[in-house]
């Protein structure tokens, strides 16, 4: 009887840990994992619904499950100079997350205060709203301001020709429109600490998932006002903020010295990366780092001029910077090798 009870607990724990990734097919996933019938899985789900651990929506064929929120909290603030992100954390947010492990709370403290500070200092908006949703498994925080929009602001301040160039610059790190007051590290490190991190503004959506070197960008049809930041993290994550910082610093000076550049962000639509101007766009501010990893995932081909500008011309100018190419397909590697052979 004890064995049956433990198996039931294992099945229900599996459902809770996987339902957010599989809201519409969690029954099938669980059936396959434990080699039990759909009827048996549905009994466990019914119990979790009765215990208010799960929420169910929709009819039989369109039924979707989600974790029942333990906390749902929303508040709005005037974006005034008197608003301080750390006081909002102390007075409003910290208490909502008090039962989380210390390492998880540390990540939330860093990410929340950095993103709220960006809204206060850079959005040029009048209002910011904060939404916290905590379940038994995960926590999700949204910060939404009604300002200019982060990508448009970066485009304007840096004189970029396209909002999408702003995403490429954000993905490198060390980007700030106010260097006297900001290091430009907040968004970069926040995006690397959380399980999922996204920013949407205007018609552009930027996202990063932990464990993946690449960032990705989507264009929306609708033009959204302001900026929305969404941070998502498991309540039981073993990750620490220190481990993320350490992975992008050199231990001799503990500076932010390494970056990973998702090369595919430099190409739009069906464009191929062939020109020196495209390469120069990718190389903007790269001289600020000691090691640069160019991730060619999703890039099928590059031109000779593009490869030459990065791996020969730039490298000759900055010999102390280590350039590394990863996830290169055959044609891409051939072009890089050709550029290196002319050093």
Secondary structure, 3 states (H helix, E strand, C coil): CHHHHHHHHHHHHHHHHHCCCCCCCHHHHHHHHHCCCHHHHHHHHHHHHHCCCEEEECCCCCCEEEECCCEEEEEEEECCCCCCHHHHHHHHHHHHHCCCCHHHHHHHHHHHHHHHHHHHHHCCCCEEEEEEEECCCEEEEEEEECCCCHHHHHHHHHCCCCHHHHHHHHHHCCCCCCCCCCCCCHHHHHHHHCCEEEEEEEEEEEEEECCCCCEEEEEEEEEEEEEEEEEEEECCCCCCHHHHHHHCECCCCCCECEEEEEHHHHCCCCCCECCHHHHHHHHCCHHHCCEEEEECCCCCCECHHHHHHHHHHHHHHCCCCEEEEECCCHHHHHHHHHHHHCC
